[in-house]
Amino acid sequence: MSDTSTSIVPNIADYPDRLSKATEIVDWLVSIRAIKPNKSDCVLSSAQGYAIDTGAKALTDEPEYLPFGLITNGLEVVTERTVFHTGENGLDSFVCPQCHEDILAEKWDFSGFSENGNSLLACPLCHNASDINNYEIEPQWGFSNLGFTFWNWADLNDDFIEEFEKRLGCEVKIVESHI
């Protein structure tokens, strides 16, 4: 069996005061018993995460598919500039917000995002630079210095996503990954 993840990523490349916001979100999730308060080895990362708790059943329409019986079942909180990608799911399209052309087959590079903090990506066709989060990417990717990755959880319901957006104060991207 392989692992999957769902990442909730603010649609802001440089989320302000990300460390305190990460703590605030973790505290909220602990308060609703979605995650356990102590970190453990429950995520596929060198970092530790927060294991799933019984309150997670209210965050999905399919609680019977939550990973209570798996070792990899937790929340990983990312507070470094990260490209949240789809893993083995690949990319179908990468559309410029300026010229509306799919640049997937073109030569482009967003290494500047993770290497030097530049969130602008120049389109190789129209040569206009746009924030990387404004490109239409299918399946969805996210680019931010803050993100919340739920390992092997069932699909999160719309009410939970909306509450997450409210608490972050911005729209989010939902990035589904398969490893």
C-alpha positions in Angstrom: 0.0 0.0 0.0 1.2 3.5 -0.8 0.7 6.7 1.2 -1.3 9.8 0.3 -1.5 13.3 1.7 -3.7 16.3 1.6 -2.0 19.6 2.1 -3.8 22.8 3.0 -1.7 25.7 1.7 -2.3 29.4 2.0 -2.5 31.0 -1.4 0.3 33.4 -0.2 3.9 32.6 -1.0 5.2 34.5 2.1 2.6 34.1 4.8 3.2 36.8 7.4 4.0 35.7 11.0 3.8 32.0 9.9 5.2 30.5 13.1 2.6 32.0 15.3 -0.1 31.2 12.8 1.1 27.5 12.7 0.9 27.4 16.5 -2.6 28.9 16.5 -3.8 26.3 13.9 -2.3 23.4 15.9 -3.9 24.7 19.1 -7.3 24.9 17.4 -6.9 21.4 15.9 -5.9 20.0 19.4 -8.9 21.8 21.0 -11.3 20.1 18.6 -9.5 16.8 19.2 -8.6 16.4 15.5 -5.0 15.8 16.4 -3.1 14.8 19.6 -1.2 17.5 21.4 2.2 15.8 21.5 4.5 15.3 18.5 5.3 11.8 17.4 6.7 9.8 14.5 3.4 9.7 12.5 4.3 11.5 9.2 6.5 10.7 6.3 9.1 13.3 7.0 12.2 13.7 9.1 10.2 16.0 11.3 7.6 14.7 13.7 3.9 15.4 13.4 0.7 15.3 15.4 -1.1 12.0 15.3 -4.8 11.8 14.4 -7.4 12.0 17.2 -11.1 11.1 17.4 -12.3 14.6 16.6 -11.0 14.1 13.0 -14.2 12.1 12.3 -16.1 15.4 12.1 -13.8 16.8 9.4 -14.6 14.3 6.7 -17.7 12.9 5.2 -16.1 9.5 5.2 -14.8 8.9 8.8 -14.6 5.2 8.2 -11.6 5.8 5.9 -9.5 7.7 8.4 -6.1 6.1 9.2 -6.5 5.3 12.9 -4.9 1.9 12.3 -1.9 3.2 10.3 1.5 4.4 11.7 1.5 7.3 9.1 -1.6 9.1 10.2 -0.7 12.6 11.4 -0.5 16.2 10.6 2.8 17.7 9.4 3.1 21.4 9.9 5.5 23.0 7.4 6.9 26.5 8.1 9.6 26.7 5.4 9.3 27.8 1.9 8.0 24.7 0.1 6.6 23.5 -3.2 3.6 21.4 -2.2 3.2 19.1 -5.2 1.2 16.1 -6.2 4.0 13.5 -6.0 3.3 10.7 -8.4 0.2 12.4 -9.7 2.3 14.6 -12.0 1.0 17.7 -13.8 -1.6 18.1 -16.5 -1.4 21.8 -17.2 0.4 25.0 -16.0 -1.5 28.0 -17.4 -0.1 31.6 -17.4 -2.5 34.1 -15.7 -1.4 36.7 -18.2 -1.6 35.1 -21.7 -3.7 32.1 -20.6 -1.4 29.7 -22.5 -0.4 26.3 -21.1 3.3 26.5 -20.6 3.7 22.9 -19.3 5.7 21.9 -22.4 7.8 25.0 -22.4 11.0 25.6 -20.5 10.3 27.4 -17.2 11.9 27.3 -13.8 10.5 28.0 -10.4 13.6 27.1 -8.5 13.9 30.8 -7.5 10.9 30.3 -5.3 12.5 27.7 -3.0 16.1 28.9 -3.4 16.0 32.7 -3.1 12.5 33.6 -2.1 11.3 35.0 -5.4 7.7 34.1 -5.9 7.5 35.7 -9.4 7.6 33.3 -12.4 8.2 34.7 -15.9 6.1 33.1 -18.6 8.3 31.8 -21.3 5.6 32.7 -24.0 4.5 36.2 -23.0 7.5 37.0 -20.8 5.3 38.6 -18.1 6.1 37.8 -14.5 3.3 36.8 -12.2 3.1 35.5 -8.7 3.6 31.7 -8.9 0.3 31.1 -7.0 -1.6 32.9 -9.8 -0.8 30.3 -12.3 -3.5 27.7 -12.9 -2.0 24.4 -12.2 -3.8 21.0 -12.6 -3.8 19.1 -10.5 -3.3 21.8 -8.0 0.1 22.7 -6.5 0.8 25.2 -3.7 3.7 27.5 -3.0 4.1 28.9 0.5 6.2 29.2 3.6 3.3 27.7 5.6 1.3 24.5 5.0 -0.5 21.7 6.8 -0.2 18.2 5.4 -2.6 15.5 6.6 -1.1 12.0 6.0 -3.5 9.3 4.7 -6.6 11.1 5.9 -9.9 10.7 4.0 -11.1 13.7 2.0 -11.6 16.8 4.2 -15.1 18.2 4.0 -15.9 21.7 2.7 -16.9 23.1 6.2 -13.5 22.2 7.5 -11.7 23.8 4.5 -13.8 27.0 4.9 -13.0 27.2 8.6 -9.3 26.7 7.8 -9.5 29.6 5.3 -11.3 31.8 7.9 -8.6 31.1 10.5 -5.8 31.7 8.0 -7.5 34.9 6.6 -7.0 33.9 3.0 -7.9 31.4 0.3 -6.1 28.1 0.4 -5.1 25.5 -2.2 -5.8 21.8 -1.5 -2.9 19.7 -2.8 -3.5 16.0 -3.1 -0.4 13.8 -3.3 0.3 10.1 -3.8 3.7 8.6 -2.9 
